[in-house]
Amino acid sequence: MSTSPTPLQPAHSSLRGLPLAALVVGIALGTMALIEVSGEFLLDPNTSTVFIAALVFFGMLAFAATYGRSRSQQSKWLIFIVWWSLLVSEEVFSYRSDITSVSGAEFASQAYAQGVLWCVAMLGLLLILIKYPQYLRGMFHGDYKWVSWIALFSVISSAYSPNPAFSLAWAFKLGLVAVVLHVCSQEIAGLEDLKSFLKITVWAFVILTLVPTLRSIFIPDPKGEYGSGELEQRFREAPTEISGIAGLLVIMCLMLYSPGKRRWPLVIAAGALIVMIAAGGKTGIVGGFVSVALFYGLQRRFKAMLGFVGVIAVLVALALRFTSLAAYATGYMQLQQGSSFTGRTELWSFVMPFIMQKPILGHGFIASRFIAVIHPDTPFGSSHMHNGFLEAWYNNGLIGLGLILAINYVIARNLWRAVHITQSRELRYLAVGGFAAYVNLVINGMFNATFGGRPDCSYLMLIAMVVLSIHLLRLAQDSSSPRSLAASAG
């Protein structure tokens, strides 16, 4: 298994001596011109949003290219910023497409604007690949090959999905993310690089948690578009998603927390914990609780685990007392929705015959988005399978399901090995945190389309966990090598 990053060697081209900052400025100007020319395809407010987002993105790239301490530092932060931009791109716009048919689906104009932001991120990726084209090597080798294959097969399966253009657009994002994370992996040489990657991911999740929460609080949903209950109207951006993202943010912040050195992650974790519970997403709360308990339990820090349980109990009590969570929980119990996981078991039984119609190749990437259109009697008009593994099976068949299972296996195996073989306390701390974060994703994936479908932040994070697990295992193996042990003993 090859996990070592590609040695950084500048590409031999006429652009070799051109400063990265100049390239950034040139691509930024070209992007502005492209957006201006294509303005007729976008509504004016969306065009302005894309314009501002592109300026911010290229401003960050220019800052990284100008102030990097070395050429390797420049390229590292450039690709990390591209990764950050892909994560937060889904929160630049808040929209819901009105899909009433397959061929004539009415997609919101913000969806097209979001696609423009992906193209802007791709230009940032090209900025690095022009200088270092060798970073594309090895995408189909080692543990990362499963990510590359699932991205490639998703592109292929888009051809036979109910709406190929729609599916291909999302497959483009998935493929772009697969390349970006592979390049990120090449830039991670040591522990500090790994922490830098984790930090920029944390700040992306801060935005992913904060923005929908603020929108939910200050822009209520009186029409009940996002739900008829009080909780759904207040957290109109989907309580399950907000709780799940916030819970994942909690565990990532705990991974970065270091007493006496880095205390800011603990502050963010506390805020994320409050949002996780207040949003009321049942799976997100359970996933957050289990993952943090596992984080402390694997370290045998049982006092900290009991303290965390006590904090959770207090927060839940306050939420039940001062928010609409109590009314929501009462209605949930009265309707006896627990036995069917809020109707999910009915959905799974309903879709199984359709899965078995095309069990090998599936119905096409993100075909699940149209299941309620094709079959109007779909339980609660669901637009996905509410299970990551069924989502992968329905969309990409047994081939896609096998690739998703391989990705999950690689992450779990690498992190478990890293926890048990490392001789470094800091590495073990990160590996335990990584394993707990992975468990959080799996728990959420059992009741939501966390992976296998639309490449939102949860799916992207699962792919990022492959990168984290590869390098944590590599660093753990290095720390336990005879030479490393001898050096530490000396």
C-alpha positions in Angstrom: 0.0 0.0 0.0 1.5 3.3 -1.2 0.6 6.2 1.0 3.6 8.5 0.7 2.9 11.9 -0.9 4.4 12.7 -4.3 7.7 14.7 -3.9 7.1 18.3 -4.8 8.8 19.1 -8.1 7.8 22.1 -10.2 6.5 21.2 -13.7 8.8 21.9 -16.6 6.9 24.4 -18.6 7.0 28.0 -19.7 4.9 28.9 -16.6 7.6 27.6 -14.3 8.9 31.1 -13.4 5.5 32.8 -13.3 4.6 33.7 -9.7 1.6 31.9 -8.4 0.0 35.2 -7.4 0.1 36.4 -11.0 -1.6 33.2 -12.1 -4.2 33.7 -9.5 -4.9 37.2 -10.7 -5.0 36.1 -14.3 -7.5 33.3 -13.6 -9.6 35.6 -11.4 -9.9 38.2 -14.1 -10.8 35.5 -16.6 -13.5 34.2 -14.2 -15.0 37.6 -13.7 -15.2 38.0 -17.5 -16.8 34.6 -17.8 -19.4 35.4 -15.2 -20.1 38.8 -16.8 -20.7 37.2 -20.2 -22.9 34.5 -18.8 -25.0 36.9 -16.8 -28.0 36.3 -19.0 -28.3 32.7 -17.7 -28.4 33.8 -14.1 -30.8 36.0 -12.1 -29.2 39.3 -11.0 -29.1 38.5 -7.2 -27.4 35.2 -7.9 -24.9 36.7 -10.3 -23.9 39.2 -7.6 -23.5 36.4 -5.1 -21.4 34.3 -7.4 -19.3 37.4 -8.2 -18.7 38.2 -4.5 -18.0 34.5 -3.7 -15.5 34.3 -6.6 -13.7 37.5 -5.5 -13.4 36.1 -1.9 -12.1 32.8 -3.2 -9.5 34.3 -5.5 -8.5 36.8 -2.8 -7.8 33.9 -0.5 -5.8 32.2 -3.2 -3.8 35.3 -3.9 -3.1 35.7 -0.2 -1.9 32.1 0.1 0.3 32.4 -3.0 1.9 35.7 -2.0 2.5 35.1 1.7 3.5 31.4 1.6 6.8 30.9 3.4 8.0 28.5 0.7 6.9 27.2 -2.7 5.6 24.0 -1.0 3.7 26.1 1.6 2.1 28.1 -1.2 0.8 25.0 -3.1 -0.4 23.4 0.1 -2.6 26.3 1.2 -3.8 26.9 -2.3 -5.3 23.4 -2.6 -6.6 23.5 1.0 -8.5 26.7 0.1 -10.0 24.9 -3.0 -11.1 22.1 -0.7 -12.6 24.6 1.8 -14.5 26.4 -1.0 -16.0 23.1 -2.3 -17.2 22.3 1.2 -18.9 25.7 1.8 -20.3 26.1 -1.7 -23.5 24.4 -0.8 -24.2 27.2 1.8 -23.6 30.1 -0.5 -27.2 29.6 -1.7 -30.3 28.4 0.0 -32.9 26.9 -2.4 -35.2 24.1 -3.2 -35.9 23.0 -6.8 -39.5 22.3 -7.7 -39.2 18.9 -9.4 -42.6 17.8 -10.7 -41.3 15.7 -13.7 -38.2 14.0 -14.8 -37.5 15.6 -18.2 -39.0 19.0 -17.5 -37.8 19.5 -13.9 -37.9 23.1 -12.8 -34.6 23.6 -11.0 -34.0 26.7 -9.0 -31.7 29.3 -10.6 -29.5 29.1 -7.5 -28.6 25.6 -8.5 -27.0 26.8 -11.7 -25.2 29.5 -9.8 -23.8 26.9 -7.4 -22.5 25.0 -10.5 -20.6 28.2 -11.5 -18.9 28.2 -8.1 -17.7 24.6 -8.7 -16.2 25.8 -12.0 -14.5 28.6 -10.1 -13.1 26.0 -7.7 -11.9 23.9 -10.7 -10.0 26.9 -12.0 -8.3 27.1 -8.6 -7.4 23.4 -9.0 -6.0 24.0 -12.5 -3.8 26.7 -11.0 -2.0 24.1 -8.9 -2.0 21.4 -11.6 -0.4 23.7 -14.2 2.5 24.1 -11.9 2.6 20.5 -10.6 0.9 18.1 -13.0 2.5 15.1 -11.4 0.1 15.4 -8.5 -2.5 13.5 -10.6 -0.4 10.4 -10.4 -1.5 7.6 -8.2 -5.2 8.4 -8.1 -6.0 4.7 -9.0 -3.4 3.2 -6.7 -3.4 2.3 -3.0 -6.4 2.9 -0.7 -7.5 6.0 -2.6 -8.3 4.1 -5.7 -11.8 3.3 -4.3 -12.6 7.0 -4.2 -11.4 7.5 -7.8 -13.5 4.5 -9.0 -16.7 5.6 -7.3 -16.3 9.1 -8.8 -15.6 7.6 -12.2 -18.5 5.2 -12.1 -20.9 7.9 -10.9 -20.0 9.9 -14.0 -20.6 6.9 -16.2 -23.9 6.0 -14.5 -25.2 9.5 -15.0 -25.7 8.6 -18.7 -28.7 6.3 -17.8 -30.2 8.2 -14.9 -33.7 9.7 -15.3 -32.2 13.1 -15.9 -28.6 12.7 -17.2 -27.8 16.4 -17.2 -28.8 16.8 -13.6 -26.9 13.7 -12.5 -23.8 14.6 -14.6 -23.7 18.1 -12.9 -23.4 16.4 -9.4 -21.1 13.8 -10.7 -18.8 16.6 -11.9 -18.7 17.9 -8.4 -17.9 14.5 -7.0 -15.1 14.0 -9.5 -13.7 17.4 -8.8 -13.7 16.7 -5.1 -11.9 13.3 -5.7 -9.1 15.1 -7.6 -8.9 18.0 -5.1 -8.6 15.6 -2.1 -6.0 13.5 -3.9 -3.9 16.7 -4.5 -4.5 17.6 -0.8 -3.1 14.2 0.1 0.0 14.8 -1.8 0.6 18.0 0.2 0.4 16.2 3.6 3.9 15.2 4.5 3.8 15.3 8.3 1.7 15.8 11.4 1.5 19.6 11.1 0.3 19.3 7.5 -2.4 16.9 8.7 -3.5 19.3 11.4 -3.6 22.2 8.9 -5.9 20.1 6.7 -8.1 19.3 9.6 -8.2 23.0 10.8 -9.4 24.3 7.4 -12.0 21.6 7.3 -13.2 22.6 10.8 -13.6 26.2 9.7 -15.6 25.1 6.7 -17.9 23.1 9.0 -18.3 26.2 11.3 -19.8 28.0 8.3 -21.9 24.9 7.4 -23.3 24.9 10.9 -23.7 28.6 11.5 -25.2 29.8 8.3 -28.3 27.5 8.1 -28.8 28.0 11.9 -28.9 31.8 11.5 -31.1 31.5 8.5 -33.5 29.3 10.4 -33.6 31.7 13.4 -33.9 35.0 11.5 -35.8 33.9 8.4 -38.7 31.6 9.7 -40.8 29.5 7.4 -44.4 30.5 7.9 -45.6 28.7 4.8 -44.5 25.4 6.2 -42.4 24.5 3.1 -39.9 22.7 5.3 -42.3 21.1 7.6 -45.6 21.7 9.4 -44.3 21.5 13.0 -42.9 24.4 15.0 -39.4 22.9 15.1 -39.3 22.3 11.3 -40.5 25.9 10.7 -37.8 27.3 13.0 -35.0 25.1 11.8 -36.2 25.2 8.2 -32.9 24.1 6.8 -33.7 20.5 7.9 -33.0 19.7 11.6 -31.5 16.3 10.8 -28.8 17.9 8.6 -28.0 20.7 11.0 -27.7 18.3 14.0 -25.6 15.9 12.0 -23.1 18.5 10.8 -22.9 20.1 14.2 -22.2 16.8 15.9 -19.4 16.1 13.4 -18.0 19.5 14.1 -17.9 18.7 17.8 -15.7 15.7 17.4 -13.4 17.4 14.9 -12.9 20.3 17.3 -12.1 17.8 20.1 -9.4 16.3 17.8 -7.7 19.7 17.6 -8.1 20.7 21.2 -4.9 20.9 23.2 -4.9 22.1 26.8 -2.7 25.1 27.3 -2.0 25.4 23.5 -5.2 25.5 21.4 -8.4 26.3 23.4 -10.4 27.8 20.6 -11.6 24.4 19.3 -13.2 23.8 22.7 -15.2 27.0 22.4 -16.4 26.1 18.9 -17.2 22.5 20.1 -19.4 23.9 22.9 -21.3 26.1 20.5 -21.7 23.2 18.0 -23.0 21.0 20.8 -25.7 23.5 21.7 -26.8 23.7 18.0 -26.7 19.9 17.7 -29.3 19.5 20.5 -31.4 22.6 19.8 -31.9 21.7 16.1 -33.6 18.4 17.3 -32.2 16.1 14.7 -32.6 12.7 16.4 -29.9 10.8 14.4 -27.5 13.8 14.6 -27.9 13.9 18.4 -27.4 10.2 18.8 -24.4 10.2 16.4 -22.8 13.1 18.2 -23.4 11.5 21.7 -22.0 8.1 20.7 -19.0 9.5 18.8 -17.9 11.8 21.7 -18.4 9.0 24.2 -16.4 6.7 22.0 -13.7 9.4 21.7 -13.2 9.5 25.5 -13.9 5.8 26.0 -11.1 4.6 23.7 -8.7 6.8 25.6 -10.0 5.4 28.9 -10.8 8.9 30.0 -14.0 7.8 31.9 -14.2 10.9 34.1 -14.3 13.1 31.0 -16.9 10.8 29.4 -19.1 11.1 32.5 -18.7 14.8 32.5 -19.7 14.9 28.8 -22.8 12.8 29.6 -23.7 15.3 32.4 -23.3 18.3 30.0 -25.6 16.5 27.4 -28.2 15.9 30.1 -28.3 19.5 31.1 -28.5 20.8 27.5 -31.3 18.4 26.7 -33.2 19.4 29.8 -32.8 23.1 28.9 -33.8 22.4 25.3 -36.9 20.6 26.4 -37.8 23.4 28.8 -37.2 26.5 26.6 -37.5 25.4 23.0 -40.1 23.6 20.8 -38.2 20.4 21.2 -40.5 19.1 23.9 -43.6 19.5 21.8 -41.8 17.8 18.9 -40.7 14.9 21.0 -44.3 14.5 22.4 -45.8 14.4 19.0 -43.2 12.0 17.8 -44.0 9.5 20.6 -47.8 9.9 20.3 -47.6 9.0 16.6 -45.4 6.0 17.5 -42.9 6.9 14.8 -40.0 5.4 16.7 -40.7 1.8 15.6 -40.5 2.8 11.9 -37.7 5.3 12.4 -40.0 8.1 11.3 -41.4 6.1 8.4 -38.0 5.1 7.1 -38.6 1.3 7.3 -41.7 1.8 5.1 -39.6 3.7 2.6 -37.0 1.0 2.6 -39.6 -1.8 2.0 -41.1 0.3 -0.8 -37.9 0.9 -2.7 -36.4 -2.6 -2.5 -38.4 -4.0 -5.5 -37.2 -1.1 -7.6 -33.6 -1.7 -6.4 -33.9 -5.4 -7.5 -35.0 -4.3 -10.9 -31.5 -3.1 -11.7 -29.4 -4.6 -8.9 -26.0 -4.6 -10.7 -25.8 -1.1 -12.4 -28.5 0.7 -10.5 -30.8 3.4 -11.9 -28.1 6.0 -12.4 -26.3 8.5 -10.2 -28.7 10.5 -8.0 -31.6 8.8 -9.7 -33.1 8.6 -6.2 -33.9 12.4 -6.5 -36.7 11.5 -8.9 -38.2 8.4 -7.2 -41.2 10.3 -5.8 -41.8 11.8 -9.3 -41.6 8.4 -11.0 -43.6 6.7 -8.2 -46.0 9.2 -6.7 -46.9 6.8 -3.9 -43.4 6.9 -2.5 -43.7 7.3 1.4 -43.6 11.0 2.4 -42.5 12.0 -1.1 -38.9 11.2 -0.2 -36.2 12.4 -2.6 -33.5 9.9 -1.4 -33.3 6.5 0.4 -32.6 7.8 3.9 -29.8 5.3 4.1 -26.4 5.8 2.6 -25.9 2.1 1.6 -29.3 1.8 0.0 -28.7 5.2 -1.7 -25.5 3.8 -3.2 -27.3 0.6 -4.2 -30.3 2.3 -5.8 -28.2 4.8 -7.7 -25.1 2.8 -8.7 -26.1 -0.8 -8.1 -24.0 -3.5 -6.5 -20.9 -1.9 -8.2 -21.5 1.4 -6.4 -22.4 -0.3 -3.1 -19.3 -2.4 -3.3 -17.1 0.7 -3.8 -18.8 2.5 -0.9 -18.3 -0.5 1.3 -14.6 -0.6 0.3 -14.2 3.0 1.2 -15.8 2.4 4.6 -13.6 -0.7 5.2 -10.4 1.2 4.3 -11.2 4.1 6.7 -12.1 1.8 9.6 -9.1 -0.5 9.1 -6.6 2.3 8.8 -7.8 4.2 11.8 -8.1 1.1 14.0 -4.6 0.1 13.1 -3.3 3.6 13.7 -4.9 3.6 17.2 -3.2 0.4 18.2 0.3 0.6 16.7 1.3 4.2 17.2 3.8 5.0 19.9 3.0 8.7 19.7 0.4 10.0 22.2 -0.6 12.9 19.9 -1.0 10.6 16.9 -3.1 8.2 18.9 -5.3 11.1 20.1 -5.9 12.1 16.5 -6.5 8.5 15.3 -9.0 8.0 18.1 -10.8 11.2 17.1 -10.7 10.2 13.5 -12.3 6.8 14.3 -15.0 8.5 16.4 -15.7 11.0 13.6 -16.0 8.1 11.2 -18.5 6.3 13.5 -20.5 9.6 13.6 -20.7 9.5 9.8 -21.8 5.9 9.7 -24.5 6.4 12.3 -25.9 9.4 10.3 -25.5 7.4 7.1 -27.8 4.6 8.5 -30.8 7.0 8.5 -29.8 9.7 6.0 -28.3 9.8 2.5 -24.9 10.7 4.0 -23.0 9.0 1.1 -23.7 7.3 -2.2 -25.9 10.2 -3.5 -25.7 13.9 -3.7 -22.1 14.9 -2.8 -22.8 17.3 0.0 -20.5 18.0 3.0 -21.2 14.7 4.7 -20.2 12.7 1.5 -17.2 14.9 1.0 -16.2 14.3 4.6 -16.3 10.6 4.1 -13.9 10.9 1.2 -11.7 13.2 3.3 -11.6 10.5 6.0 -9.9 8.2 3.5 -7.1 10.8 3.2 -6.9 11.3 7.0 -6.9 7.5 7.6 -4.1 6.9 5.1 -1.8 9.5 6.6 -2.6 8.7 10.2 -1.7 5.1 9.5 1.5 6.1 7.7 2.6 8.4 10.5 1.7 5.7 13.1 3.8 3.2 11.3 6.7 5.7 11.1 6.4 6.4 14.9 6.6 2.7 15.7 9.5 1.9 13.5 12.7 0.7 15.2 14.6 3.8 14.0 11.9 6.1 15.4 11.8 4.2 18.7 15.6 4.4 19.0 15.6 8.1 18.3 12.9 8.7 21.0 14.8 6.5 23.5 18.0 8.4 22.9 
